[in-house]
């Protein structure tokens, strides 16, 4: 998971340069994930190109689109 957070950040539209800054400023993986998530939720990326932050986008980055849609229809869904 050490570098996987960067892959997630890139898929969310956060520039690699910003992820590198987060990487150099934060020593703890949890803090890196929180900072990256904060940037994404705050729209600190090219929002015109990547679109606004949504649950659907977050689920798609993690490959969980079907589970999210099922959850919205009150289907029984598997644990993540």
Beta strands, then each sheet from edge to edge (+ up, - down):
end
